[in-house]
Amino acid sequence: MALPMRTRKLIGTFVLLAFIVFYAFATMMLGLWVLEDASGGMQALFYAVTGCLWAFPAMIILKWMMKPDKPAG
């Protein structure tokens, strides 16, 4: 049984919010651990790159959420 788009959007919204919170926390902790003695430029580069990487998993979730419903019948 396939989920209707409305249900997928609801589930996807909560999954996406949870993912972003987890990703931000994990990135912050990794940055604090790995970049403890790094220069400001290296820290900025790390956070710029990791700040963009969350979009790829988010796109997968969004594609699943927006998948059209199959016609009934």
N, C-alpha and C positions, 0 to 999 in steps of 0.2 A: 504494500500500500504506500503510495507516494504522498508526501505531505503537500498540502496546498500552499501556494505562494505566501499567503497571509501568515500561515504558521511558520514557514521557513524564515520569513522576515522577522518575526518575533524572536524565534530561537537565535537566529543569526545576530540580531542586535545585542542580545545578552552575551553571546559567545565573543563577539567582536569587542565589546566593552571589557570583558574579563581578560581577553588576550592582550589588549592594549595596556591595561593596568599591570598585568604580569610582565609583559615585555619591557615596559618602562622601568619597573622595579629591577628586573634582571639586568638590564643594560646599565642602570645606575650602579648596581652592586659590582658588576663585571668591570665597569670603568674605574670604580674606586680601588678595586683589587689589582687590576692590570696596570693602571696609569698612575700609581701612587707617586712616583718620582718623575713622571713625564713632564715635558714642557707644556706650556699653555697652548701652543700650536698643535701639538700632538693630541692633546685632549680635545681641542676643537674639531680636529679631523675625525677622531674616533666618534664623537657624539654626532657629527654631521652625517657620517656614513651609517652608523647604527640608527640614527633618526630617520633615515630613508628606508632602511631594510624592512621595517614593519609593514610597509605597503604591500609587499609581495604576498605574504600569508593573508593579509586583509583582502586582497583581490580575489583570492580563492574563495574566501567566505562570502564575499559580495556576489561573485558569479553564481554560487550555489543558491544564495538568497533570491536572486533575480531570475533564476531559471523559470521559463514559462510553464504554466500548468499544462498537463497533457489533456487533450480534449476528452470529455466523458463519452463513453459509448462503446 
